[in-house]
Amino acid sequence: MPKRRGRRVVSKRAKNFAKLVDPDRSYALEEAIDLIKNSPYKCKFDESVDLAIKLNLDTKQADQLVRGAFSLPKGTGKTVRVIAFCEGSQVEAALKAGAVAAGGEDLAKKVADGWLEFDVAVAHPASMRYVSRLGKVLGPKGLMPSAKTGSVTPEIAKAVAEFKAGKVEFRNDQYGNVHVTVGKVSFSREDLIENVRAFVSHILAIRPPAVKGAYLEKASISTTMGPGIRLAL
């Protein structure tokens, strides 16, 4: 039977997992993690665990935007491919720190020509004269280096190491939602809980002063192929 256009195809495993979750209640974080860890309907691959937070933001106001980078205490479990726009001795330092590619104008040209086999791009401030030309290439994919997320910095090797170790970039979407990966299903219960709590605490700490009323409206956690589990934070 052909797939219906515009409709998400849900696997039998995902449907069975969804039956374990009550959509009308909020779960304590520990209980939600236990549902994920103990589900008999896990996928054959190690699924990511994702956190979604709905914030009370007027996203049309520049002073109510939430964006940055945060180092999860237990990492993400993902293999992160980092490139570094830099020159001179910093090229070798970036490669030693784990960058898959490093360079200045030569690397910028490679990216401009269509090479996008990386997950994070960091840049030295002096190299932004090359990187700024890549706005139309990197911007739509969320890969443009920014000082706000710590990906434009004179400490290139340190930035490469931090992003490879589990530093995640985040920004709210037009509806005030923030999405971030907080680990893998294979993580221990304690590590997943620590990552979620640390990230939520960080989001609360950077509340824009202009926000009025409740700030964190709701949150949910899910696996790559699993249902959203509403959290009582």
C-alpha positions as CSV (number, residue, x, y, z in Angstrom):
1,M,0.0,0.0,0.0
2,P,1.5,3.4,-0.9
3,K,2.3,5.9,1.8
4,R,-0.2,8.7,2.0
5,R,1.3,12.0,1.1
6,G,1.9,14.4,4.0
7,R,1.2,11.8,6.7
8,R,3.9,10.5,9.0
9,V,4.3,6.7,8.8
10,V,4.4,5.3,12.4
11,S,5.9,1.9,12.9
12,K,4.2,-0.9,14.9
13,R,6.9,-0.6,17.5
14,A,6.3,3.1,18.0
15,K,2.6,2.6,18.2
16,N,3.0,0.0,20.9
17,F,5.4,2.2,22.8
18,A,2.9,5.1,22.6
19,K,0.3,2.9,24.4
20,L,2.6,2.9,27.5
21,V,2.4,6.7,27.7
22,D,-0.6,8.5,29.1
23,P,-1.0,11.7,27.0
24,D,-3.1,13.3,29.6
25,R,-0.6,13.3,32.4
26,S,2.8,14.7,33.2
27,Y,5.6,12.4,34.3
28,A,8.3,13.1,36.8
29,L,11.7,13.2,35.0
30,E,12.8,9.9,36.7
31,E,9.6,8.2,35.7
32,A,9.9,9.3,32.1
33,I,13.5,8.1,31.9
34,D,12.5,4.8,33.3
35,L,9.8,4.5,30.6
36,I,12.4,5.1,27.9
37,K,15.0,2.8,29.4
38,N,12.6,-0.1,30.2
39,S,10.5,0.0,27.1
40,P,10.1,-3.4,25.4
41,Y,9.7,-1.6,22.1
42,K,13.3,-0.3,21.6
43,C,14.7,0.0,18.1
44,K,17.6,-2.0,16.9
45,F,19.9,1.0,16.9
46,D,20.9,3.2,19.8
47,E,18.3,6.0,19.6
48,S,19.0,9.5,20.7
49,V,17.1,11.0,23.6
50,D,15.7,14.4,22.8
51,L,14.4,17.2,25.0
52,A,11.8,19.7,23.8
53,I,11.0,22.8,25.9
54,K,8.3,25.3,25.2
55,L,9.1,28.8,26.4
56,N,6.9,31.8,26.8
57,L,8.7,34.1,24.3
58,D,7.5,36.8,22.0
59,T,9.9,35.7,19.2
60,K,9.3,38.9,17.3
61,Q,11.1,40.8,20.0
62,A,14.9,40.7,19.7
63,D,15.2,40.9,23.5
64,Q,13.2,37.7,24.0
65,L,15.3,35.3,22.0
66,V,17.1,32.3,23.6
67,R,20.2,31.1,22.0
68,G,23.6,29.8,23.0
69,A,25.7,26.7,23.6
70,F,25.9,24.4,26.7
71,S,28.3,21.6,27.6
72,L,26.2,18.6,28.8
73,P,27.9,17.1,31.8
74,K,27.6,13.6,30.3
75,G,27.9,14.5,26.7
76,T,25.5,13.5,23.9
77,G,26.8,10.2,22.9
78,K,27.0,11.4,19.3
79,T,30.1,11.5,17.1
80,V,30.3,15.2,16.3
81,R,32.2,16.2,13.1
82,V,33.7,19.7,13.7
83,I,35.5,21.9,11.2
84,A,37.6,24.9,12.1
85,F,38.1,28.1,10.1
86,C,41.5,29.4,11.2
87,E,45.0,30.0,9.9
88,G,48.7,29.5,10.9
89,S,49.5,27.3,13.9
90,Q,45.9,27.1,14.9
91,V,45.2,24.8,11.9
92,E,47.4,22.1,13.4
93,A,46.1,22.7,16.9
94,A,42.5,22.3,15.6
95,L,43.3,19.0,13.8
96,K,45.0,17.7,17.0
97,A,41.9,18.6,19.0
98,G,39.8,16.4,16.7
99,A,38.6,18.7,13.8
100,V,37.9,16.8,10.6
101,A,39.1,19.8,8.6
102,A,40.8,23.1,9.4
103,G,41.9,26.0,7.2
104,G,41.1,29.6,6.1
105,E,40.1,30.7,2.6
106,D,40.8,27.2,1.2
107,L,38.3,25.6,3.6
108,A,35.8,28.3,2.9
109,K,36.0,27.7,-0.8
110,K,35.6,23.9,-0.2
111,V,32.4,24.6,1.7
112,A,31.1,27.1,-0.8
113,D,31.6,24.4,-3.5
114,G,29.2,22.1,-1.7
115,W,31.2,20.2,0.9
116,L,29.0,19.9,4.0
117,E,30.2,16.7,5.7
118,F,30.3,18.2,9.2
119,D,28.0,19.0,12.2
120,V,29.6,22.0,13.8
121,A,31.7,24.8,12.4
122,V,33.9,27.0,14.6
123,A,35.9,30.0,13.5
124,H,38.6,32.3,14.7
125,P,37.4,36.0,14.6
126,A,40.2,36.8,12.0
127,S,38.8,34.1,9.7
128,M,35.2,35.5,9.7
129,R,36.1,37.6,6.6
130,Y,36.0,34.2,4.7
131,V,33.2,32.7,6.7
132,S,30.8,35.6,6.3
133,R,30.6,34.8,2.6
134,L,29.1,31.5,3.5
135,G,25.9,32.8,5.1
136,K,23.6,31.5,2.3
137,V,25.2,28.1,2.6
138,L,25.6,27.6,6.3
139,G,22.8,29.8,7.6
140,P,19.8,27.8,6.4
141,K,21.4,24.6,7.9
142,G,22.1,26.2,11.3
143,L,25.9,25.8,10.8
144,M,27.0,29.4,10.7
145,P,29.5,30.1,13.5
146,S,28.4,32.7,16.0
147,A,30.0,34.4,19.0
148,K,26.7,33.8,20.9
149,T,27.1,30.1,20.8
150,G,30.9,30.1,21.4
151,S,31.7,28.9,17.9
152,V,33.5,32.2,17.0
153,T,36.4,32.3,19.4
154,P,40.2,32.9,19.4
155,E,40.5,29.6,21.4
156,I,39.9,27.3,18.4
157,A,41.4,24.1,19.8
158,K,39.4,24.5,23.0
159,A,36.2,25.0,21.0
160,V,36.8,22.0,18.8
161,A,37.4,19.8,21.9
162,E,34.3,21.1,23.7
163,F,31.9,20.5,20.8
164,K,33.3,17.0,20.2
165,A,32.9,16.3,24.0
166,G,29.2,17.2,24.1
167,K,28.7,20.9,23.9
168,V,25.4,21.5,22.1
169,E,24.1,24.6,20.4
170,F,20.5,25.6,20.8
171,R,18.1,28.4,19.8
172,N,14.4,28.9,20.0
173,D,12.3,28.5,16.9
174,Q,9.5,30.9,15.8
175,Y,7.1,29.3,18.4
176,G,9.4,29.6,21.3
177,N,10.5,25.9,21.3
178,V,14.0,24.7,22.1
179,H,15.1,21.3,21.0
180,V,18.3,19.5,22.1
181,T,19.7,16.0,22.2
182,V,20.5,15.0,25.8
183,G,22.0,11.6,25.2
184,K,21.4,8.1,24.0
185,V,19.0,5.3,25.2
186,S,22.2,3.4,26.1
187,F,23.1,6.0,28.7
188,S,22.6,5.2,32.3
189,R,19.4,6.4,34.0
190,E,21.5,8.7,36.2
191,D,23.5,10.2,33.3
192,L,20.3,11.1,31.3
193,I,18.7,12.6,34.4
194,E,21.8,14.7,35.1
195,N,22.0,16.0,31.5
196,V,18.3,17.0,31.4
197,R,18.5,18.7,34.8
198,A,21.6,20.6,33.9
199,F,20.2,21.8,30.6
200,V,16.9,22.9,32.1
201,S,18.7,24.8,34.8
202,H,20.8,26.5,32.2
203,I,17.7,27.6,30.2
204,L,16.1,28.9,33.4
205,A,19.3,30.8,34.2
206,I,19.3,32.7,30.9
207,R,15.7,33.8,31.0
208,P,15.4,37.0,29.1
209,P,14.6,39.9,31.5
210,A,11.8,41.1,29.1
211,V,9.8,37.9,29.5
212,K,6.7,38.4,31.6
213,G,4.8,35.8,33.5
214,A,5.6,32.0,33.3
215,Y,8.8,31.4,31.4
216,L,9.0,27.6,31.0
217,E,5.5,26.5,29.8
218,K,6.0,22.8,29.2
219,A,8.6,20.2,28.3
220,S,8.7,16.7,26.9
221,I,11.3,14.0,26.3
222,S,11.3,11.4,23.6
223,T,13.5,8.9,21.7
224,T,14.2,9.1,18.0
225,M,11.3,6.8,17.1
226,G,9.3,7.0,20.3
227,P,6.4,9.2,21.6
228,G,6.8,12.4,23.4
229,I,6.5,12.0,27.2
230,R,5.3,15.2,29.0
231,L,7.4,16.2,31.9
232,A,6.4,17.7,35.2
233,L,9.4,20.0,35.8
